[in-house]
Amino acid sequence: MTVGKKLVELCQQNKNLEAIDTLFAKDVVSVEAMKGPEGDTKSGIDAIKAKNKWWVENHEIHSASAKGPFPNGDRFAVIFNYDVTAKDGPMKGQRMKMEEVALYTLKNGKITREEFFYTM
C-alpha cells in the first residue's frame, strides 16, 4: 500500500516522472492496451520515462486525476481520468476525456510491471 499511495499522491501532483524515478525498478515493463507505432510493450526505466514525456509533450492536459490504490497481494490498481486535447497525430485538436485502469506489480518494494486497460 505504501508504494501505491505514494504513486497516486505523486500523480495527483503532476509529478509522474518523480514517481518513475523513485518507485519503479530499473528493468520495469510497461504494457499498453492498444498497439502504437512502436508496439505495445516498453522495457526499462528510460523507455517508460520517454513514453511519459511524449504524453505530456503531445497533449494539452486540462485535468488529470488518480484514484486508489486498490491492492491485491503484490499488485495494486489505480484508476486514472484525463481531459486532454491532442497536439499532434490523428486526434490533433480534438479534446477527449479518457479513463484507464493501471495494474502495477511489485517486487522488492519497486514497481516491476505496469499494465494499462482502456478503450478508445
C-alpha positions in Angstrom: 0.0 0.0 0.0 2.9 2.4 0.7 4.1 2.3 -2.9 0.6 2.6 -4.3 -0.3 5.5 -2.1 2.9 7.3 -3.0 2.3 6.7 -6.7 -1.3 8.2 -6.5 0.0 11.1 -4.4 2.7 12.0 -6.9 0.4 11.6 -9.9 -2.2 13.9 -8.3 0.6 16.5 -8.0 1.6 16.0 -11.7 4.9 14.5 -10.6 4.8 11.4 -12.8 8.5 11.5 -13.7 9.4 11.7 -10.0 7.1 8.7 -9.4 9.0 6.8 -12.0 12.4 7.8 -10.6 11.6 6.8 -7.1 9.1 4.0 -7.3 9.9 2.0 -10.4 12.5 -0.7 -10.9 15.2 -0.1 -13.5 14.0 -3.1 -15.5 10.3 -2.2 -15.3 8.0 -3.4 -18.1 5.0 -1.3 -19.4 2.2 -2.8 -21.4 -0.4 -0.6 -23.2 -3.8 -1.9 -24.2 -3.5 -0.5 -27.7 -0.6 -1.1 -30.0 1.2 2.1 -31.1 3.8 2.7 -33.8 6.5 1.3 -31.6 4.5 -1.6 -30.2 2.5 -2.1 -27.1 5.4 -3.1 -24.7 8.2 -0.9 -23.4 11.1 -2.2 -21.2 13.4 -0.3 -18.9 13.0 2.8 -16.9 14.4 5.1 -19.7 11.7 3.8 -22.1 9.0 4.4 -19.5 10.3 8.0 -18.9 10.4 8.7 -22.6 6.8 7.4 -23.0 5.6 9.7 -20.2 7.5 12.7 -21.6 6.0 12.1 -25.0 2.5 12.0 -23.5 3.0 15.4 -21.8 4.6 17.0 -24.8 1.8 15.8 -27.2 -1.3 16.6 -25.1 -2.7 19.7 -23.6 -3.8 18.4 -20.2 -6.8 20.2 -18.9 -7.2 17.9 -15.9 -5.9 14.6 -14.6 -6.8 12.5 -11.6 -5.7 9.3 -9.9 -7.9 7.2 -7.6 -6.7 4.3 -5.5 -4.7 2.3 -4.9 -6.8 -0.9 -4.9 -4.4 -3.6 -3.5 -4.3 -7.4 -4.1 -1.2 -9.1 -2.9 1.8 -7.9 -4.7 -0.3 -5.9 -7.1 -2.4 -2.8 -7.0 -4.7 -1.0 -9.4 -5.2 2.8 -9.9 -7.9 4.5 -11.9 -6.8 7.5 -14.0 -9.1 10.1 -15.6 -7.8 12.6 -18.1 -9.3 15.6 -20.0 -6.8 16.3 -22.8 -6.5 17.9 -26.2 -4.1 16.1 -28.6 -1.4 18.4 -30.0 -0.4 16.0 -32.8 -1.4 12.8 -34.7 -4.8 11.7 -36.0 -6.6 13.2 -33.0 -4.9 16.6 -33.3 -7.0 19.5 -31.9 -9.6 17.1 -30.5 -10.5 17.3 -26.9 -11.2 14.0 -25.3 -12.0 12.5 -21.9 -10.3 9.3 -21.1 -10.4 6.8 -18.2 -8.0 3.9 -17.8 -7.1 1.3 -15.2 -3.5 0.7 -14.5 -2.4 -2.6 -12.8 1.0 -2.4 -11.1 3.1 -5.4 -9.9 5.7 -5.0 -7.1 8.9 -6.9 -6.3 11.3 -5.8 -3.5 9.4 -2.6 -2.9 9.6 -1.4 -6.5 7.1 -1.4 -9.4 8.3 -4.0 -11.9 5.4 -4.1 -14.3 2.6 -1.7 -15.3 -0.4 -2.7 -17.5 -3.0 -0.3 -18.8 -6.6 -1.1 -19.6 -8.8 1.3 -21.6 -10.9 1.7 -24.7 -10.7 4.4 -27.4 
